[in-house]
Amino acid sequence: MDLAGNAFIQTLQSESVTLKIGKNLEEIVVPKALLAKKSDTFAKLLSKQGLSELQLPEVGVSVCNVFIRWCYQERILPPHDPGDKHRKEWKELMIDTWIFGHNFDIAELQNDVMEQLISHAIFGRPTMLDKVDITYVWERLGDQGGKLKNLFVIVLVAQLELPGAAKTIEQFADLAALRGFMTRLYKSLKMWEEFEVPKKQIKKKWRLLLESETVVSAINVVVKERAPLVMAKRPAPVPFLLGEVIELD
């Protein structure tokens, strides 16, 4: 949902809430309407009249910073350092941010994260995702989060099938214990085999597959329409107490 013109000004003028983030409950003050416009879950949490703070100890401070910046700018910043070490840290932050979007019902954030994750951590570097990432996602999401799981398994197939791939299916055998993993793996292997490209483009098969309509629908979260939000403005300051006698010169 885009915020522009008067709508953006009204959002900034709405009542604020103090988010207490992470184990140390670091404080971030945000307009309530900014959160409610982006998430039905936040809208419900903030609907209680007079609520001035919200504790989110399970949310990382870095993830919250990415989310708040995205609320204002409506974009995810790419990694500022091209080095693989920084890309790895950024990749892990993007995974946690996607999971945050899943937990708080923010499909637009999830899709923006997915786009950045593919563009800056996966295109040309399918080996950037590893078994640790796959296991982490399965443990965090349980039986949910199918879209991110779909991407990770498709990436795994690329690691196995790309020309010159050094990995074999046996190296990932321990992942078979993850619920639903093997079903996704077989579907992705079949998808790879059925996706035909000219021989001259075989090295680009990975990129072309990720851009195909089949994969896009498999990894993008459906964005639901939301009901219009009624925003309460910050109460105007009261210059004197009600019933107080004001003497005029």
Sequence and secondary structure as in RCSB ss.txt:
>XXXX:A:sequence
MDLAGNAFIQTLQSESVTLKIGKNLEEIVVPKALLAKKSDTFAKLLSKQGLSELQLPEVGVSVCNVFIRWCYQER
ILPPHDPGDKHRKEWKELMIDTWIFGHNFDIAELQNDVMEQLISHAIFGRPTMLDKVDITYVWERLGDQGGKLKN
LFVIVLVAQLELPGAAKTIEQFADLAALRGFMTRLYKSLKMWEEFEVPKKQIKKKWRLLLESETVVSAINVVVKE
RAPLVMAKRPAPVPFLLGEVIELD
>XXXX:A:secstr
    HHHHHHHHTB EEEEEETTTTEEEEEEHHHHHHH HHHHHHT STT  EEEETTS HHHHHHHHHHHHHSS
    S  SHHHHHHHHHHHHHHHHHHHHTT HHHHHHHHHHHIIIIITT GGGS HHHHHHHHHHHTT  HHHHH
HHHHHHHHHHHSTT    GGGGGGGGGSTTHHHHHHHHHHHHHH    GGGGGGHHHHHHTSHHHHHHHS     
       B     SS TT      
